[in-house]
Amino acid sequence: MQIRRTGPIVDFELDELKREFLAEAEDKVREIEQMLEAGRDSATLDRLAYLAHQLKGAGGSYGYERISSESAAIEKAVERMARGETDDGIEARIQQHVVNLREEVQRGARELAPQ
């Protein structure tokens, strides 16, 4: 006998996974913000790119396209900084992408909050 899951059970499980992802994303955004204040050495830039890369992939997997696109922009800009390709506005753009990312993570969490 095969048990088939459909409807509310699957939706509930997916929502739980999304809540876990958003909680982890919140932690990663907080770490990104702290690292941006810390400095610009290669280890910091590598970690920033890594965190952004993780959020980019997972955000897209869970259907959060804006989380994915903001993270991709952060990753690309940080990689440019690591190569020494900075310009006057790159840090301000990274900061704005981080603000947008935080807002999108919070919006997703609000949408999934129990009613």
C-alpha positions as CSV (number, residue, x, y, z in Angstrom):
1,M,0.0,0.0,0.0
2,Q,1.4,3.4,-0.9
3,I,0.5,6.5,1.1
4,R,0.1,9.6,-0.9
5,R,0.7,13.0,0.6
6,T,-1.1,15.9,-0.9
7,G,-2.6,19.2,0.1
8,P,-2.2,20.7,3.6
9,I,0.4,18.2,4.9
10,V,2.8,18.9,2.1
11,D,2.2,22.7,2.4
12,F,2.8,22.5,6.1
13,E,6.1,20.7,5.7
14,L,7.3,23.1,3.0
15,D,6.3,26.0,5.2
16,E,8.3,24.5,8.0
17,L,11.4,24.2,5.8
18,K,11.0,27.8,4.6
19,R,10.8,29.0,8.2
20,E,14.0,27.1,9.0
21,F,15.7,28.6,5.9
22,L,14.5,32.1,6.8
23,A,15.8,31.8,10.4
24,E,19.2,30.7,9.1
25,A,19.1,33.5,6.5
26,E,18.5,36.0,9.3
27,D,21.6,34.7,11.0
28,K,23.6,34.9,7.8
29,V,22.5,38.5,7.1
30,R,23.4,39.4,10.6
31,E,26.9,37.9,10.1
32,I,27.2,39.7,6.7
33,E,26.4,43.0,8.5
34,Q,29.0,42.4,11.2
35,M,31.6,41.4,8.7
36,L,31.0,44.5,6.6
37,E,31.9,46.5,9.8
38,A,35.0,44.4,10.5
39,G,37.2,45.2,7.6
40,R,38.3,44.2,4.1
41,D,41.0,41.6,4.5
42,S,40.9,38.6,2.2
43,A,39.5,36.2,4.8
44,T,36.6,38.6,5.5
45,L,35.8,39.0,1.8
46,D,36.0,35.3,1.2
47,R,33.5,34.7,4.0
48,L,31.2,37.4,2.7
49,A,31.2,35.9,-0.7
50,Y,30.6,32.4,0.7
51,L,27.6,33.6,2.8
52,A,26.1,35.5,-0.1
53,H,26.6,32.4,-2.3
54,Q,24.8,30.2,0.1
55,L,21.8,32.6,0.4
56,K,21.7,33.0,-3.4
57,G,21.3,29.2,-4.0
58,A,19.0,28.4,-1.1
59,G,16.9,31.5,-1.7
60,G,16.2,30.4,-5.2
61,S,15.5,26.8,-4.2
62,Y,12.8,27.9,-1.8
63,G,11.3,30.3,-4.3
64,Y,12.6,33.5,-2.8
65,E,13.9,35.1,-6.0
66,R,14.6,38.5,-4.4
67,I,16.7,36.9,-1.7
68,S,18.6,35.1,-4.4
69,S,19.1,38.2,-6.6
70,E,20.1,40.5,-3.7
71,S,22.6,37.8,-2.5
72,A,23.9,37.4,-6.1
73,A,24.6,41.1,-6.3
74,I,26.4,41.1,-2.9
75,E,28.5,38.1,-4.0
76,K,29.5,39.7,-7.3
77,A,30.4,43.0,-5.7
78,V,32.4,41.3,-2.9
79,E,34.3,39.2,-5.5
80,R,35.1,42.5,-7.4
81,M,36.4,44.0,-4.2
82,A,38.5,40.9,-3.5
83,R,40.1,41.3,-7.0
84,G,40.8,45.0,-6.3
85,E,38.2,46.2,-8.7
86,T,36.6,48.7,-6.4
87,D,34.9,52.0,-7.3
88,D,33.6,54.8,-5.2
89,G,30.1,53.5,-4.8
90,I,30.7,49.7,-4.4
91,E,30.5,49.6,-0.6
92,A,27.3,51.8,-0.6
93,R,25.7,49.4,-3.2
94,I,26.7,46.4,-1.1
95,Q,25.1,48.0,2.0
96,Q,21.9,48.7,0.1
97,H,21.7,45.1,-1.1
98,V,22.2,44.0,2.5
99,V,19.3,46.3,3.6
100,N,17.1,44.9,0.8
101,L,18.1,41.3,1.7
102,R,17.2,41.8,5.4
103,E,13.9,43.3,4.4
104,E,13.1,40.4,2.1
105,V,14.0,37.8,4.8
106,Q,11.8,39.6,7.3
107,R,8.9,39.9,4.8
108,G,9.2,36.1,4.2
109,A,9.2,35.4,7.9
110,R,6.1,37.6,8.4
111,E,4.2,35.8,5.6
112,L,4.9,32.4,7.2
113,A,4.2,33.5,10.8
114,P,1.4,31.5,12.4
115,Q,-1.9,33.3,12.2
